[in-house]
Amino acid sequence: MATYVATVSWKRGDQPFADGKYSRAHTISFDSGLTVDASSSPHVVRVPMSREDAVDPEELLVAALSSCHMLSFLYVAKLAGFVVDSYLDIAEGVMTKNEAGQLWISKTTLRPAIAWVGKTPSADELEHLHHRAHEECFIASSYKGEVLIEPPR
């Protein structure tokens, strides 16, 4: 139906490789022309072999879930007759070990703060909108972990 392309580029340069002390810094380029600095997470590979000032794959996954949920939420809110004025989500992913001892992002919590114009949904309507948005979200359908929706902190 659609194809999505991201170009990931890494070069060793003059660093040794066999000792494992090579930089994990790389770039990710998208078809829009945007290129972002990326790295392994400093929680996984310590600095200086990773970069704290770059996005890591775990953050990208959490951001993708949050962004997809927001886009789906805006769509279902419009269909339900509500007008969203703003949407802010400070999403958080938690890495744990699975039964085999392998690390994975097991839970992502979304905390959307939504401002409305005109009619505001009831608590039940808001829960239903989030449920529908989760069902519509392509990324959530591709994710094995738990996704929670909580009020903003």
C-alpha positions as CSV (number, residue, x, y, z in Angstrom):
1,M,0.0,0.0,0.0
2,A,2.8,2.4,0.9
3,T,6.5,2.3,1.4
4,Y,8.5,4.3,3.9
5,V,12.2,4.9,3.6
6,A,14.7,6.0,6.2
7,T,18.4,6.1,5.4
8,V,20.7,5.3,8.3
9,S,24.4,6.2,7.8
10,W,27.3,5.3,10.1
11,K,31.1,5.4,9.4
12,R,33.8,4.0,11.6
13,G,36.4,6.6,10.6
14,D,39.8,6.0,12.2
15,Q,38.4,4.4,15.3
16,P,39.3,0.8,16.3
17,F,36.4,-1.6,16.0
18,A,37.4,-4.9,17.5
19,D,37.6,-3.5,21.0
20,G,34.0,-2.2,20.9
21,K,35.0,1.4,21.7
22,Y,33.7,2.8,18.4
23,S,31.2,5.6,18.2
24,R,27.6,4.7,17.8
25,A,26.8,8.2,16.4
26,H,25.1,8.1,13.0
27,T,22.5,10.0,11.0
28,I,19.0,9.2,9.9
29,S,17.7,10.9,6.7
30,F,14.1,10.9,5.7
31,D,12.5,11.4,2.3
32,S,11.4,14.9,3.3
33,G,15.1,15.9,3.3
34,L,15.3,16.1,7.1
35,T,18.4,14.5,8.6
36,V,18.7,13.9,12.4
37,D,21.7,13.1,14.5
38,A,21.2,9.7,16.1
39,S,23.1,7.4,18.4
40,S,22.6,4.5,20.8
41,S,21.1,5.5,24.1
42,P,23.6,6.5,26.7
43,H,21.6,4.1,29.0
44,V,22.7,1.2,26.7
45,V,26.1,2.3,25.5
46,R,28.0,4.8,27.7
47,V,29.3,8.2,26.6
48,P,31.6,8.9,24.7
49,M,30.7,5.9,22.5
50,S,27.2,7.2,22.3
51,R,25.9,10.8,22.1
52,E,23.6,12.3,24.7
53,D,22.7,15.1,22.3
54,A,21.3,12.8,19.6
55,V,18.0,10.9,19.3
56,D,18.2,7.2,20.0
57,P,16.1,4.3,18.6
58,E,14.1,4.0,21.9
59,E,13.1,7.7,21.8
60,L,12.2,7.3,18.1
61,L,9.9,4.4,18.9
62,V,8.2,6.4,21.8
63,A,7.9,9.5,19.5
64,A,6.4,7.4,16.7
65,L,3.7,5.9,19.0
66,S,2.9,9.3,20.4
67,S,2.8,11.0,17.0
68,C,0.7,8.3,15.4
69,H,-1.8,8.3,18.4
70,M,-2.1,12.1,18.1
71,L,-2.8,12.0,14.4
72,S,-5.3,9.3,14.8
73,F,-6.9,11.1,17.8
74,L,-7.3,14.3,15.7
75,Y,-9.0,12.3,13.0
76,V,-11.5,10.5,15.3
77,A,-12.2,13.7,17.3
78,K,-13.1,15.5,14.0
79,L,-15.4,12.6,13.0
80,A,-17.1,12.8,16.4
81,G,-17.7,16.6,16.0
82,F,-15.1,17.9,18.4
83,V,-12.6,20.7,17.6
84,V,-9.1,20.2,19.0
85,D,-7.3,23.5,19.5
86,S,-4.0,22.0,20.8
87,Y,-2.5,18.7,21.8
88,L,0.7,18.2,23.8
89,D,2.0,14.8,24.8
90,I,5.0,14.1,27.0
91,A,5.2,10.4,26.2
92,E,7.4,8.0,28.2
93,G,8.7,4.5,27.2
94,V,10.0,2.0,29.7
95,M,12.6,-0.6,28.9
96,T,12.6,-3.8,30.8
97,K,13.8,-7.4,30.3
98,N,11.5,-10.0,28.8
99,E,11.2,-13.6,30.0
100,A,14.4,-14.5,27.9
101,G,16.3,-11.6,29.6
102,Q,16.2,-9.5,26.4
103,L,15.7,-5.8,26.7
104,W,12.6,-4.3,25.0
105,I,10.3,-1.3,25.3
106,S,7.6,-3.0,27.3
107,K,5.3,0.0,28.1
108,T,4.7,3.4,26.6
109,T,2.6,5.9,28.5
110,L,1.0,8.8,26.6
111,R,-0.1,11.8,28.6
112,P,-1.9,14.1,26.2
113,A,-3.0,17.5,27.3
114,I,-5.8,18.5,24.9
115,A,-7.4,21.9,24.5
116,W,-10.8,22.1,22.9
117,V,-12.8,24.8,21.2
118,G,-16.6,24.7,21.8
119,K,-18.0,21.3,22.9
120,T,-15.7,19.4,25.3
121,P,-16.0,15.6,25.4
122,S,-17.2,13.9,28.6
123,A,-14.8,11.6,30.4
124,D,-16.4,8.6,28.7
125,E,-16.3,10.2,25.3
126,L,-12.7,11.1,25.8
127,E,-11.8,7.5,26.8
128,H,-13.7,6.3,23.7
129,L,-11.8,8.8,21.4
130,H,-8.5,7.5,22.8
131,H,-9.6,3.9,22.3
132,R,-10.6,4.6,18.7
133,A,-7.4,6.5,18.1
134,H,-5.4,3.5,19.4
135,E,-7.2,1.2,17.1
136,E,-6.6,3.5,14.1
137,C,-2.9,4.0,14.9
138,F,-0.7,2.1,12.5
139,I,2.3,2.2,14.8
140,A,0.3,0.9,17.8
141,S,-0.8,-2.0,15.6
142,S,2.9,-2.8,15.0
143,Y,4.0,-2.5,18.6
144,K,4.1,-5.5,21.1
145,G,4.3,-3.5,24.3
146,E,1.5,-2.0,26.4
147,V,0.3,1.5,25.6
148,L,-1.3,3.5,28.5
149,I,-3.2,6.8,28.3
150,E,-2.9,8.9,31.4
151,P,-3.7,12.5,32.3
152,P,-0.8,14.8,31.9
153,R,1.4,15.4,35.0
